[in-house]
Amino acid sequence: MKTLFKKSVFGLALFGLANVALADAQSVADYNAVWNK
């Protein structure tokens, strides 16, 4: 049970990091789109 808990926490952390990376990429793309107008 403890290993499962550790894995789920690790998975959530990875998922959160992926979401942050996607949000950053999106904001950078938006910034570039505005800057290039």
Phi and psi in radians as a Rosetta constraint file:
Dihedral C 1 N 2 CA 2 C 2 CIRCULARHARMONIC -1.135 0.35
Dihedral N 2 CA 2 C 2 N 3 CIRCULARHARMONIC -0.687 0.35
Dihedral C 2 N 3 CA 3 C 3 CIRCULARHARMONIC -1.136 0.35
Dihedral N 3 CA 3 C 3 N 4 CIRCULARHARMONIC -0.663 0.35
Dihedral C 3 N 4 CA 4 C 4 CIRCULARHARMONIC -1.098 0.35
Dihedral N 4 CA 4 C 4 N 5 CIRCULARHARMONIC -0.734 0.35
Dihedral C 4 N 5 CA 5 C 5 CIRCULARHARMONIC -1.074 0.35
Dihedral N 5 CA 5 C 5 N 6 CIRCULARHARMONIC -0.793 0.35
Dihedral C 5 N 6 CA 6 C 6 CIRCULARHARMONIC -1.063 0.35
Dihedral N 6 CA 6 C 6 N 7 CIRCULARHARMONIC -0.752 0.35
Dihedral C 6 N 7 CA 7 C 7 CIRCULARHARMONIC -1.104 0.35
Dihedral N 7 CA 7 C 7 N 8 CIRCULARHARMONIC -0.723 0.35
Dihedral C 7 N 8 CA 8 C 8 CIRCULARHARMONIC -1.177 0.35
Dihedral N 8 CA 8 C 8 N 9 CIRCULARHARMONIC -0.681 0.35
Dihedral C 8 N 9 CA 9 C 9 CIRCULARHARMONIC -1.124 0.35
Dihedral N 9 CA 9 C 9 N 10 CIRCULARHARMONIC -0.763 0.35
Dihedral C 9 N 10 CA 10 C 10 CIRCULARHARMONIC -1.068 0.35
Dihedral N 10 CA 10 C 10 N 11 CIRCULARHARMONIC -0.751 0.35
Dihedral C 10 N 11 CA 11 C 11 CIRCULARHARMONIC -1.108 0.35
Dihedral N 11 CA 11 C 11 N 12 CIRCULARHARMONIC -0.733 0.35
Dihedral C 11 N 12 CA 12 C 12 CIRCULARHARMONIC -1.120 0.35
Dihedral N 12 CA 12 C 12 N 13 CIRCULARHARMONIC -0.702 0.35
Dihedral C 12 N 13 CA 13 C 13 CIRCULARHARMONIC -1.099 0.35
Dihedral N 13 CA 13 C 13 N 14 CIRCULARHARMONIC -0.791 0.35
Dihedral C 13 N 14 CA 14 C 14 CIRCULARHARMONIC -1.087 0.35
Dihedral N 14 CA 14 C 14 N 15 CIRCULARHARMONIC -0.741 0.35
Dihedral C 14 N 15 CA 15 C 15 CIRCULARHARMONIC -1.077 0.35
Dihedral N 15 CA 15 C 15 N 16 CIRCULARHARMONIC -0.753 0.35
Dihedral C 15 N 16 CA 16 C 16 CIRCULARHARMONIC -1.110 0.35
Dihedral N 16 CA 16 C 16 N 17 CIRCULARHARMONIC -0.760 0.35
Dihedral C 16 N 17 CA 17 C 17 CIRCULARHARMONIC -1.089 0.35
Dihedral N 17 CA 17 C 17 N 18 CIRCULARHARMONIC -0.718 0.35
Dihedral C 17 N 18 CA 18 C 18 CIRCULARHARMONIC -1.096 0.35
Dihedral N 18 CA 18 C 18 N 19 CIRCULARHARMONIC -0.732 0.35
Dihedral C 18 N 19 CA 19 C 19 CIRCULARHARMONIC -1.112 0.35
Dihedral N 19 CA 19 C 19 N 20 CIRCULARHARMONIC -0.724 0.35
Dihedral C 19 N 20 CA 20 C 20 CIRCULARHARMONIC -1.114 0.35
Dihedral N 20 CA 20 C 20 N 21 CIRCULARHARMONIC -0.750 0.35
Dihedral C 20 N 21 CA 21 C 21 CIRCULARHARMONIC -1.089 0.35
Dihedral N 21 CA 21 C 21 N 22 CIRCULARHARMONIC -0.740 0.35
Dihedral C 21 N 22 CA 22 C 22 CIRCULARHARMONIC -1.117 0.35
Dihedral N 22 CA 22 C 22 N 23 CIRCULARHARMONIC -0.748 0.35
Dihedral C 22 N 23 CA 23 C 23 CIRCULARHARMONIC -1.112 0.35
Dihedral N 23 CA 23 C 23 N 24 CIRCULARHARMONIC -0.726 0.35
Dihedral C 23 N 24 CA 24 C 24 CIRCULARHARMONIC -1.103 0.35
Dihedral N 24 CA 24 C 24 N 25 CIRCULARHARMONIC -0.780 0.35
Dihedral C 24 N 25 CA 25 C 25 CIRCULARHARMONIC -1.072 0.35
Dihedral N 25 CA 25 C 25 N 26 CIRCULARHARMONIC -0.718 0.35
Dihedral C 25 N 26 CA 26 C 26 CIRCULARHARMONIC -1.138 0.35
Dihedral N 26 CA 26 C 26 N 27 CIRCULARHARMONIC -0.767 0.35
Dihedral C 26 N 27 CA 27 C 27 CIRCULARHARMONIC -1.170 0.35
Dihedral N 27 CA 27 C 27 N 28 CIRCULARHARMONIC -0.644 0.35
Dihedral C 27 N 28 CA 28 C 28 CIRCULARHARMONIC -1.130 0.35
Dihedral N 28 CA 28 C 28 N 29 CIRCULARHARMONIC -0.736 0.35
Dihedral C 28 N 29 CA 29 C 29 CIRCULARHARMONIC -1.108 0.35
Dihedral N 29 CA 29 C 29 N 30 CIRCULARHARMONIC -0.742 0.35
Dihedral C 29 N 30 CA 30 C 30 CIRCULARHARMONIC -1.092 0.35
Dihedral N 30 CA 30 C 30 N 31 CIRCULARHARMONIC -0.769 0.35
Dihedral C 30 N 31 CA 31 C 31 CIRCULARHARMONIC -1.064 0.35
Dihedral N 31 CA 31 C 31 N 32 CIRCULARHARMONIC -0.771 0.35
Dihedral C 31 N 32 CA 32 C 32 CIRCULARHARMONIC -1.115 0.35
Dihedral N 32 CA 32 C 32 N 33 CIRCULARHARMONIC -0.696 0.35
Dihedral C 32 N 33 CA 33 C 33 CIRCULARHARMONIC -1.097 0.35
Dihedral N 33 CA 33 C 33 N 34 CIRCULARHARMONIC -0.755 0.35
Dihedral C 33 N 34 CA 34 C 34 CIRCULARHARMONIC -1.175 0.35
Dihedral N 34 CA 34 C 34 N 35 CIRCULARHARMONIC -0.739 0.35
Dihedral C 34 N 35 CA 35 C 35 CIRCULARHARMONIC -1.139 0.35
Dihedral N 35 CA 35 C 35 N 36 CIRCULARHARMONIC -0.602 0.35
Dihedral C 35 N 36 CA 36 C 36 CIRCULARHARMONIC -1.479 0.35
Dihedral N 36 CA 36 C 36 N 37 CIRCULARHARMONIC -0.067 0.35
